[in-house]
Amino acid sequence: AGLAGEPDPQGGEILLDRITAHVRMNEADFIALRRDIHQHPELSQAEERTAKVVAERLRALGLEVRTGIGGHGVVGVLRGGRPGPLVAYRADMDAVRSSAPDPIEHRSLVPGVRHQCGHDVHVAVGVALASALADVRADLPGSVMFVFQPAEETATGAKAMIAAGVFAGAKPVAI
């Protein structure tokens, strides 16, 4: 129960409708964020600008934010107003070296570096999700940890974040 169109005694259907409305209302902003990240790609262990943009967005939403985790990792925690588990959303932030032409209007402004793997989309989706859930926080059961991971392309970012204690305070039941 709780999926769109299904009755839900806990109000999940209504919550989903509110989340969907928030995303639709802010769609242009989320698209602009994705394009900005795409235009400013950063290689593994160099995700300074991306991490700063993410942290600023999460703080503006009222999340508890930690930065510099395992390099340029960012974690934001949104505490819902109802009891429930801690779950997480993970997004990778790094780009790759590429001299191939960027076939889109909002092409990379960094020579030889591109978001070919969709990490710009992962970041934008994570921020959009945080924004939508923050909008319904009073009725949200549980908490959500947003993990923005650096250095996925070199397979070092997750290990570095774990070694730095990303889950030391609380471990999500699902990511």
KARA-V819724 format. One record per residue. N is the residue number from 0. RES is the residue in one letter. PHI is phi in whole degrees, 0 to 359 (none if undefined). PSI is psi in whole degrees, 0 to 359 (NA if undefined). Layout:
N | RES | PHI | PSI
N | RES | PHI | PSI
This chain:
0 | A | none | 158
1 | G | 103 | 350
2 | L | 281 | 162
3 | A | 306 | 131
4 | G | 87 | 353
5 | E | 253 | 140
6 | P | 294 | 145
7 | D | 216 | 113
8 | P | 297 | 339
9 | Q | 271 | 358
10 | G | 86 | 15
11 | G | 298 | 324
12 | E | 296 | 317
13 | I | 295 | 319
14 | L | 298 | 315
15 | L | 298 | 320
16 | D | 297 | 320
17 | R | 293 | 320
18 | I | 296 | 314
19 | T | 299 | 316
20 | A | 298 | 320
21 | H | 298 | 315
22 | V | 297 | 315
23 | R | 298 | 318
24 | M | 293 | 330
25 | N | 252 | 13
26 | E | 306 | 316
27 | A | 299 | 320
28 | D | 295 | 318
29 | F | 293 | 322
30 | I | 295 | 317
31 | A | 298 | 321
32 | L | 297 | 313
33 | R | 301 | 316
34 | R | 294 | 322
35 | D | 297 | 314
36 | I | 298 | 320
37 | H | 297 | 321
38 | Q | 286 | 341
39 | H | 236 | 60
40 | P | 290 | 149
41 | E | 227 | 138
42 | L | 289 | 167
43 | S | 308 | 137
44 | Q | 68 | 12
45 | A | 229 | 23
46 | E | 277 | 40
47 | E | 298 | 308
48 | R | 296 | 314
49 | T | 300 | 314
50 | A | 299 | 320
51 | K | 295 | 315
52 | V | 299 | 313
53 | V | 298 | 311
54 | A | 299 | 318
55 | E | 297 | 317
56 | R | 296 | 315
57 | L | 294 | 319
58 | R | 297 | 319
59 | A | 298 | 335
60 | L | 274 | 356
61 | G | 86 | 18
62 | L | 279 | 155
63 | E | 281 | 121
64 | V | 240 | 135
65 | R | 239 | 139
66 | T | 235 | 169
67 | G | 70 | 26
68 | I | 272 | 113
69 | G | 64 | 36
70 | G | 113 | 246
71 | H | 254 | 24
72 | G | 293 | 146
73 | V | 232 | 137
74 | V | 231 | 131
75 | G | 237 | 137
76 | V | 242 | 127
77 | L | 252 | 120
78 | R | 263 | 119
79 | G | 286 | 162
80 | G | 275 | 356
81 | R | 238 | 155
82 | P | 296 | 148
83 | G | 167 | 179
84 | P | 282 | 168
85 | L | 266 | 123
86 | V | 239 | 167
87 | A | 225 | 154
88 | Y | 239 | 133
89 | R | 242 | 135
90 | A | 227 | 140
91 | D | 265 | 152
92 | M | 242 | 345
93 | D | 276 | 161
94 | A | 247 | 183
95 | V | 233 | 161
96 | R | 287 | 135
97 | S | 198 | 131
98 | S | 257 | 4
99 | A | 293 | 148
100 | P | 295 | 142
101 | D | 271 | 112
102 | P | 279 | 13
103 | I | 244 | 159
104 | E | 298 | 320
105 | H | 267 | 54
106 | R | 293 | 161
107 | S | 303 | 136
108 | L | 264 | 1
109 | V | 254 | 110
110 | P | 303 | 130
111 | G | 79 | 7
112 | V | 227 | 134
113 | R | 213 | 158
114 | H | 266 | 83
115 | Q | 269 | 345
116 | C | 259 | 3
117 | G | 86 | 12
118 | H | 293 | 334
119 | D | 296 | 323
120 | V | 291 | 317
121 | H | 303 | 315
122 | V | 297 | 312
123 | A | 298 | 319
124 | V | 296 | 318
125 | G | 298 | 316
126 | V | 293 | 320
127 | A | 297 | 317
128 | L | 297 | 316
129 | A | 299 | 318
130 | S | 296 | 313
131 | A | 295 | 318
132 | L | 288 | 327
133 | A | 297 | 327
134 | D | 294 | 334
135 | V | 246 | 19
136 | R | 308 | 320
137 | A | 299 | 330
138 | D | 256 | 3
139 | L | 279 | 125
140 | P | 280 | 130
141 | G | 82 | 197
142 | S | 229 | 158
143 | V | 233 | 129
144 | M | 258 | 125
145 | F | 257 | 115
146 | V | 251 | 114
147 | F | 254 | 107
148 | Q | 264 | 132
149 | P | 276 | 169
150 | A | 53 | 42
151 | E | 287 | 323
152 | E | 295 | 335
153 | T | 259 | 5
154 | A | 56 | 34
155 | T | 242 | 341
156 | G | 294 | 315
157 | A | 296 | 315
158 | K | 300 | 318
159 | A | 294 | 321
160 | M | 292 | 319
161 | I | 295 | 316
162 | A | 297 | 330
163 | A | 277 | 0
164 | G | 87 | 33
165 | V | 306 | 327
166 | F | 251 | 19
167 | A | 296 | 321
168 | G | 284 | 320
169 | A | 197 | 141
170 | K | 251 | 126
171 | P | 293 | 152
172 | V | 280 | 342
173 | A | 203 | 148
174 | I | 235 | NA
